[in-house]
Structures are given as C-alpha cells and as structure tokens.
Amino acid sequence: MESDIHNQILLYGFLIAVVMGAVANKTNFCTMGAVSDWINMGKKGRLYAWFTAIAVAIIGVQALQYSAGLSLSNTLPPYHTALFAWSRYILGGFLFGIGMTLAGGCGNKTLLNIGGGNLKSLFVLVVAAIFAYLMTKTDFYGVLFHPWVNGTAIDLQQLGIPTQTFGDILTGGSAAGTVNLIAAAVLVIGILFFALRDKNYRTKLENPIAGIVIGLCIVAGWYVTGGEMGREWIAEVEWLDNKPLSVTTQSYTFINPMGETAYYLMDPTNLLRVTFGVLALAGVIVGSFLMSLITRRFKFVWFKDRNDFINHSIGAVLMGIGGVLGMGCTIGQGITGMSTLALGSLLVLVSIIFGSALTMKIQYYKMMYDEEATFMASLLSSLCDMKLLPESIRKLETP
C-alpha cells in the first residue's frame, strides 16, 4: 500500500509541471528554437532565456543545500556519480541534439506541442518512449553501449576525487563546497551579464519570465523530493513491502520518464509504476493544453509529407536513445543537471547544442543547394562555418 506522503510528492510534482507547461507554452520557451534563432538568425533571446533558467536553478540549489539540507549524493539520474562516463555524455548529448532538431523539439517541447494539439509530437513521444524503455528496461543498452562506455569511463575515486562536481574536481574534495559556491557565482554572473547585454532578451519580457519561472520549477522539484518532506518520503517508502519506483531525490527531466511511462502503460493498474517523472510528463502536457485553450492556440497538426514523417521518426529514435545515453535532455541535463554543477551535465549541454547546430546547418545547405549539397559536402561546409575545419576544405559556398 502506498503511503500518503508518496501521493503528496507525486501531486506536487504534477502541479509544478503544470505551471512549467503553461508558462513554457505562453512564452514560447524552446531550447531547440533557441539554438535555431542563434544559428539561423543571430538572435540569442531564447538562448539566454534557457541560460537564465540554468542560473536561477544554480542559485536555488545552492540555497537549498545550505538552508534545507538538500543532498545530491543520491539523485536520479546520478549527477554526482564518481564514474565519469565522458564518452556517454558526449555521444548521448550529440545524438539527442540531432534528434530534437529532426523531431521539431526537445523532450519538453514535444510535451508542449502535444498539449497544443500537435499529433506529430504525440508520435514522437510514442517512438521516443519505446526506445527509452528499450534503453532502460531491456538489454538494448547493455549490448550496444555498456562495454565501450564502461571501458572508457574514468573512476574519479581512484584519483582521489569524490564526485564530478566542479569543486571536487578542482580541489579533490578538500574545499568542494567553497569552490562550488564560487563556480556558481561565476556562472550566474556571467550568464546574467551577457543576457542583459542582449537587446532581443531585454526587449522581450517573455524571455526573462520564462527563464526565471522554469528555473524556479526545477528548484521546486529539488525541494519537494530532497527537502524535509522529500527525506521523509524516501525514508518512509524504503520500509514498504511493495516499493513504488524511482523514489529518490530528483527534479525535472523528460526522456527517461518517457520510458517509465511506457513501462507503466504495460500494466496500468499497477500504480507503483507511476513515478515522479511520469506525472511530470503529464503535468507539462496538461499545463500546455490549458494555456493553448486560454490563448486559443490549440490546433491539430499532422505530417506535411513523407520526408516530414521520416525526419520525425529518426529524430524520435535518436532522442530516446541519446536522452537515456546522456542521462538527460536539454532540461534534465541542460538545466536540472547543470544546477548541480556536475561536469557531465556541462558536457551533455555542449554536445546537445553542437549536435543541434550542426544538423541545422546541414539542413540549410541541403535546402539551398538541393542535389548539389550531398551530405558530406554539407557536413564539411557546416564544420567550416563553425570554424572547426579550415576554409580550404569547404565544398559549398555560404549562401
């Protein structure tokens, strides 16, 4: 029998997610859109909205650690693990970045689109959920990824480093708290400095509002599951004969919960399979749906043609695989993970942005040059644009 506090935690997680979904819908918060604005139009307003959410989440987590006793030693996913699986972070983030671009949005945006009537995103959710399930509940990950991920991972504890936080890596754990506090201050000040200098960010109020509210939602998730109530929740559920799944300190992430949702739907009468993440997914969809009705923007959308269907299919597969491999998405690692000051989260964030930006550039060349723009020619030219290859290798001129 589930405890009352377990149901309370799940309810709070759902309600916070409703707020997140409603605000993200209203302000058009979209991490893939942020990368697109930057790469295609040179506008950074939505990019800085994303980074504002990171800054707010970092401040909130630091405050919770000092005032509410928040511990990040055992989280879902394990952000502070001492096993630094750098290859997993980089490849997972890169695949997810490609996938979200092909699928028209990250995990969070997929849920927002579903709430707005986008049936393409519902299809993406189903496919991504299937592959997230395969990655987490079957031997799919073990066969394809575990051998080389494990083989390339660095055990930081063998180097005398307790965790992969900036503070532990720089000090070996001797002054991690102080260094993490300094790192948090530097990151927050840097983000706000560049954000406030950007006209597109300053002149569109929805950008700072989105960043602040979504950042606070991430902090609220940490507080609910890792504050005083969260610690009571974990301690009480630990003694139950039938334990519900995923009872540990956590905040919002959306790809692994897609797999959890698929797992729950296989046995919908088993409420022990309803996790914080499952209700987070539902909450974002509900919040977006309500805002779509209020603003009268609810509209059914379907695939334009076969290529649109193929792109979304491939993107959904890569999102499901990459999101689990990288242990998070643009929200789960890009904001929630970054709020913990974990180096792995930074690697995933950079890899997601790189994968998305590269895909957008390749798509642009193929659109402008049509048949002349082979994949390799578009790839090489895109890498030249990104200053990662010398101009002498360029195959296509910048339109």
Disulfide bonds with the S-S distance in Angstrom:
none
